[in-house]
Amino acid sequence: MGYSNDQIAALFAELEAELKAIQKVRVELEAELEAKAEAKVETEAEQESDNRIKVDIDVRNGNATIED
């Protein structure tokens, strides 16, 4: 026993709605992941900058040693 055209159309509409919902969630998750990755890169860059400033201050104050 097969499905009627109306049943097939209803199932197809349900699948389309589910697909759109999944795509929406995927886009939201990708945006969130991208924002987190950008924030991490920014934090790492700030940390690197802070470290360079600290080394520069130590060198200027004569508190730095050169290690081989």
N, C-alpha and C positions, 0 to 999 in steps of 0.2 A: 504494500500500500504506500503510495507516494504522497507527497505534500501538494496542497493546492497552491495556485499562484499567490493567493492572499497570504498563506502561511509562509511561503518562501519570501515574499516581500517583507513580511513582518520580521522574520529571522534576519534578513539582510539589513533591515533598518536597525535592529538591535546590535548587530555586529558593527555597523558603521558608527553607532553611538559609542560603543565600547572602544573602538579603535580611536575615535576622536578624544575620548577621555584619557586613554593611555598615551596618546601623542601629547596631550596637554601636560600630563604629569612628567613625561620625558623632557619636554622643553623646560619646565620649571626646575627639574632636578639638574639638568645641564647648566642652567643659569646659576643655580645655587653652587654647583661644583666649580664653575668658572670663577664666581665671586670669591669662593674660599681659596682657590688656587692663587688668584691675584692678591688677595690679602696676605697669603703666606709669602709670596715673592716680595711684597712690599715690606713685610716684617723682617724678612731675611736681609733685605737691602738696608733697612734702617739699622739693624744689628751690626751689619758690616761697616756701615758709616760710623756708628758709635764706637766700634772697635778701632777704626782708623783714627778717630779723634782722640781716643784714649792713648793710643800709641804715640800720636803726635805730641800730646801734652806731656807724656812721660819723657819723650826725647827732648823736648824743650826744657823740661825741668831737670834734665840730667839723671833721670831715674831709670833709663833704659839700658839694657846691656845687649850686646850682639852675641848671639850664640851660633856656633857652626853646626 
